[in-house]
Amino acid sequence: MFTFETTDQKEVRRFRIAQFNGRTATVRSGDTTITGHVRSVQESKNTIPVQWTIIIVPTEPRIKREARRATPRVRTFAEDFY
């Protein structure tokens, strides 16, 4: 699990929407990029400005497969025309 802290309200809203819809969210922190499902978004009222702690469960990156070519269609009824 990856813990991420932020004070940006727009970013927190994006994470909450991703959590509600079950989508993956991407966090870029320095040189690292982490993509995964948002497990929780917790507000810490003790700090000024308000700070949120976001926990993300990383997922494996999908391997992009090459598009397969369509198979040629067999002309099964070609002999009907002769």
Backbone hydrogen bonds in HBPLUS format (Angstrom, degrees):
<---DONOR---> <-ACCEPTOR-->    atom                        ^
c    i                          cat <-CA-CA->   ^        H-A-AA   ^      H-
h    n   atom  resd res      DA  || num        DHA   H-A  angle D-A-AA Bond
n    s   type  num  typ     dist DA aas  dist angle  dist       angle   num
A0002-PHE N   A0056-ILE O   2.80 MM  54  5.11 164.9  1.82 154.6 159.9     1
A0056-ILE N   A0002-PHE O   2.82 MM  54  5.11 167.0  1.83 153.4 157.8     2
A0004-PHE N   A0054-ILE O   2.77 MM  50  5.07 158.7  1.82 153.2 160.1     3
A0054-ILE N   A0004-PHE O   2.70 MM  50  5.07 174.7  1.71 162.7 164.7     4
A0006-THR N   A0052-TRP O   3.02 MM  46  5.50 155.9  2.08 151.0 158.6     5
A0052-TRP N   A0006-THR O   2.89 MM  46  5.50 172.5  1.89 168.6 170.5     6
A0012-VAL N   A0008-ASP O   3.11 MM   4  6.40 155.5  2.17 147.3 154.5     7
A0013-ARG N   A0009-GLN O   2.97 MM   4  6.14 156.4  2.02 145.1 151.1     8
A0014-ARG N   A0010-LYS O   3.06 MM   4  6.30 152.7  2.13 142.2 149.3     9
A0015-PHE N   A0011-GLU O   3.02 MM   4  6.35 152.7  2.10 147.3 154.2    10
A0016-ARG N   A0012-VAL O   2.92 MM   4  6.19 155.4  1.98 150.9 157.8    11
A0017-ILE N   A0013-ARG O   2.97 MM   4  6.17 158.3  2.02 150.1 155.4    12
A0018-ALA N   A0014-ARG O   3.04 MM   4  6.22 156.2  2.10 141.9 148.6    13
A0019-GLN N   A0015-PHE O   2.91 MM   4  6.12 150.3  2.00 144.1 152.2    14
A0020-PHE N   A0016-ARG O   2.92 MM   4  6.10 161.5  1.95 148.0 152.9    15
A0021-ASN N   A0017-ILE O   2.98 MM   4  6.10 159.0  2.02 150.5 155.5    16
A0022-GLY N   A0018-ALA O   2.98 MM   4  5.81 116.3  2.39 133.1 146.8    17
A0023-ARG N   A0018-ALA O   2.94 MM   5  4.89 139.9  2.11 143.9 149.6    18
A0022-GLY N   A0019-GLN O   3.36 MM   3  5.14 147.2  2.47  93.6 102.9    19
A0025-ALA N   A0036-GLY O   2.79 MM  11  5.60 164.4  1.81 157.1 156.7    20
A0036-GLY N   A0025-ALA O   3.01 MM  11  5.60 156.8  2.06 151.8 158.0    21
A0027-VAL N   A0034-ILE O   2.79 MM   7  5.25 161.5  1.82 153.7 159.6    22
A0034-ILE N   A0027-VAL O   2.88 MM   7  5.25 164.1  1.90 154.5 159.0    23
A0029-SER N   A0032-THR O   2.98 MM   3  5.48 158.3  2.03 156.5 163.0    24
A0032-THR N   A0029-SER O   3.20 MM   3  5.48 150.3  2.29 134.4 128.2    25
A0059-THR N   A0035-THR O   3.04 MM  24  6.29 163.1  2.07 149.4 145.9    26
A0037-HIS N   A0057-VAL O   3.01 MM  20  5.32 134.7  2.22 155.0 146.1    27
A0057-VAL N   A0037-HIS O   2.85 MM  20  5.32 166.9  1.87 162.2 161.1    28
A0039-ARG N   A0055-ILE O   2.74 MM  16  5.44 161.3  1.78 153.1 158.6    29
A0055-ILE N   A0040-SER O   2.97 MM  15  5.31 162.6  2.00 147.9 152.6    30
A0042-GLN N   A0053-THR O   2.86 MM  11  5.14 173.0  1.87 152.2 154.3    31
A0053-THR N   A0042-GLN O   2.73 MM  11  5.14 160.0  1.77 152.9 159.5    32
A0044-SER N   A0051-GLN O   2.77 MM   7  5.38 161.6  1.80 173.5 177.8    33
A0076-THR N   A0074-VAL O   3.02 MM   2  5.67 123.3  2.35 108.4  92.4    34
A0080-ASP N   A0077-PHE O   3.13 MM   3  5.47 153.2  2.20 108.0 116.0    35
A0081-PHE N   A0078-ALA O   3.31 MM   3  5.89 158.4  2.36 113.0 118.3    36
A0082-TYR N   A0079-GLU O   3.38 MM   3  5.54 164.0  2.40 104.8 109.5    37
